Amino acid sequence: MCISEVATRCTPWLSSGALPLNHGLVAIIGARGSGKTALADIMAIGANVSSPHSVETSFLCRASRPVNYLKKAIVDLQWGDGIVFSKWLCPESADAADHDGERVRYLSQQFVEQLCSAEGLAVELRREIERVIFEATEATERLDADSFEQFADIYLGPIRRGRAALQEAIENTSSQVVAEDALHNRLEAIKKERDGLLARVEKTKAELLALMPRGKELRAKRLAELEAALASAGTAVDKQKRARVRVDDLKKEIEQFQTVRLPHYVAKLKEDFREAGLGAADWCAFSVSFAGNVDQVIEQRKRAIDDTIRHLTEGDPSRPMDTEKDPPAKWPYNLLLAERNRLKEEVGIDSQKQRRYADLQRGLEKDDRSLQRAQAELESAKEASARKHSHLERRRALYAEVFQTYLNEQAVLMRLYGPLQQLLVRGQGSLSRLRFSVSREIDLRAWVDAGEALLDLRKESRLRGHGALFRAADQLQGIWKLGTACEVAAAMQSFIHDYYPDIIKSMPSTVLPAGAAAWLQQVASWLYSTAHIAMRYSITYDGVSIEHLSPGTRGIVLLLLYLVIDKHDQRPLIIDQPEENLDPKSVFEELVPHFREARWRRQVIIVTHNANLVVNTDADQVIVASSERKEGAGLPKVSYRSGSLEDPIIRKAVCDILEGGERAFLDRERRYRLHWDVRP
């Protein structure tokens, strides 16, 4: 695939007519302003490249503004197969790009400068590297993806989604840690509350006993016993009724899960994995159900609770109650209530004391229930420390799993970049100095800034003042960057163990006691966040990442990308001044051998001022551009003369126009043991 001829119509300022092109290496030379880049732009437009129209400094844009000198100008490109494609040169007249895409790879000066700039490294250059890798991947291995981004997402998407799920699990576990810690810290307060309730219950019982008439102490004691049993039975009935309500809630939750959430989940699976090619019958196998008959379990539990409530209130019909032998604690609620009311009548509390008795009894029942809840909370608080330890261990394990996903992502990227890595390992010369690398990039400042936003750096602690946290966290940076998942988890555990007391000391005074738990949750979220960690993959040259190379050396990497690595692209390669920002020695040593090799695979057309790129690359054709400025406004008269290096006129032009031309010919003479003569 090559351009065999370029011609223009309606271009009176261009006098050369049709210009044949060699299918190998073509060098365009000329003095400044001679029309070298103009020819490259014209060929690019004819090959369906639109970028020259969008660059204000390009020849085509300047020739059409403010006065349009292009008007009806057309370029005709004839290709090696004899087909001719025609395009308008004027940006305003240019038709939309056809569906065949760009028929050449055009590296304009602006494109190279953008890719070699600090901003371009982050996007354009990496995108070009990915494109080359994707095209180097066998078509049968691309998983029907249209781009490297899609290709990588097929492998990396599940890893990144898993990481997000693990991060969410860490958040939930941190919430449990904070809750258990808060419960444990309340242990003494709960004990105090329990003891206070006990004292109040005993006091209320004593007051109730004091209301009993004199001479009826035995009946009063029996009445107190019945009251206590009645309160206990009432609490038991209430617990069962609450359980009954929760069973009904569970039934509604299961119904909602089965009818809404579960079908939505399966539908999402079908959408997300439709490319798996499963048929309707296959998807039936993905129907999710509970291991057992949950409806039956729920109904059985409801009946059991109803039976328990009935037995607690009315008694067990199969076991009649013997009130003479069975203690009141075993009586059903209704029997206790009736007996209590009967005994109250016998005791004969006068009307003046009845109201006080009723108030005390209601208070006693309320305090008794509160006492049972306090006792249960106290038992739970005693075990909170053990549960917290279990949650901490789980959080540590989850944090290690998060970092394992980064290692998994790194392994996948190394595998995806395998074709490029193999090519670089086998490379010769400057190509062998290139390597692909994947690394974890740590933004420690972002992590520290997030932490400092939560702390009062004025308070006395080791984290006092801006910069203290950064210095303390510096120990984590190396582990985050290079450590294994277990090493990272252990390092974070050690950091928290060392600095958590200082973090607590730095709690802002604006955090009220009621908001302390929320603040602790924010601290935990910050400590275990991985938002400051990202996978970065790059090309290194002599062990130095392209981000840290000089613009000139970045240019070498870029040219190696297109000349050597991008072997699957057979389109002509047009480069405008590839030697920009490079010293002659670098051009000769780094680029010349690869230009000589690349011309056998694809047509290479270069605009250059460097004699080495013309002579020592053994250019198959040299096009000498010249222009003549005429009086008045308008475009200069541009012409192109073409020939080989063996042509004396071309040789003389090379020596006259290009710095180091004679030196380049002498080097070529020694290489081939030739004799050259510059005379026409």
Salt bridges, closest charged atoms under 4 A:
ASP76 OD2 - ARG9 NE 2.81
ASP95 OD1 - LYS87 NZ 3.28
ASP98 OD2 - ARG103 NH2 2.87
ASP100 OD2 - ARG103 NH2 3.21
GLU128 OE1 - ARG105 NH1 3.69
GLU128 OE1 - ARG131 NE 3.41
GLU135 OE1 - ARG131 NH1 2.98
GLU180 OE2 - ARG387 NE 2.89
ASP181 OD1 - LYS388 NZ 2.95
GLU188 OE2 - LYS191 NZ 3.77
ASP195 OD1 - ARG194 NE 2.79
GLU207 OE1 - ARG356 NH2 2.60
GLU225 OE1 - ARG222 NH1 3.34
GLU227 OE1 - ARG340 NH1 2.79
ASP238 OD2 - ARG369 NH1 2.51
ASP248 OD1 - ARG244 NH1 2.81
ASP248 OD1 - LYS302 NZ 3.86
ASP249 OD2 - ARG246 NH1 3.04
GLU253 OE2 - ARG261 NH2 3.09
GLU255 OE2 - LYS251 NZ 3.67
GLU271 OE2 - ARG274 NH1 2.74
ASP272 OD2 - LYS268 NZ 2.65
GLU299 OE2 - LYS251 NZ 3.77
GLU299 OE2 - LYS302 NZ 3.64
ASP306 OD1 - ARG244 NE 2.91
ASP307 OD1 - ARG310 NH2 2.21
ASP316 OD1 - HIS311 NE2 3.91
ASP326 OD1 - ARG319 NH2 3.56
GLU339 OE2 - ARG342 NH2 2.46
GLU346 OE1 - ARG219 NE 2.89
GLU346 OE2 - ARG342 NH1 2.17
ASP359 OD1 - ARG362 NH2 2.35
ASP367 OD2 - ARG200 NE 2.98
GLU377 OE2 - ARG186 NH1 2.67
GLU379 OE2 - LYS382 NZ 3.79
GLU383 OE1 - ARG387 NH1 3.64
GLU409 OE2 - ARG160 NH2 2.87
GLU409 OE1 - ARG163 NH2 2.63
GLU441 OE2 - ARG536 NE 3.36
ASP449 OD1 - ARG445 NH1 3.27
GLU452 OE1 - HIS466 ND1 3.25
ASP456 OD1 - ARG458 NE 3.01
GLU460 OE1 - ARG464 NH1 2.55
ASP498 OD1 - HIS497 ND1 3.51
ASP502 OD2 - ARG462 NH2 2.81
ASP542 OD2 - ARG433 NH2 2.54
GLU547 OE2 - ARG126 NH2 2.93
ASP566 OD2 - ARG131 NH2 2.99
ASP569 OD2 - ARG571 NH2 2.80
ASP569 OD2 - ARG602 NH2 3.60
GLU589 OE2 - LYS585 NZ 2.89
GLU590 OE2 - ARG433 NH1 2.55
GLU597 OE2 - ARG601 NE 3.53
ASP618 OD1 - ARG668 NE 3.04
ASP618 OD2 - ARG671 NH1 3.38
ASP620 OD1 - ARG599 NH1 3.25
GLU646 OE2 - ARG668 NH2 3.27
ASP656 OD2 - LYS652 NZ 2.63
ASP667 OD1 - ARG670 NH2 2.43
ASP677 OD2 - ARG679 NH2 2.76
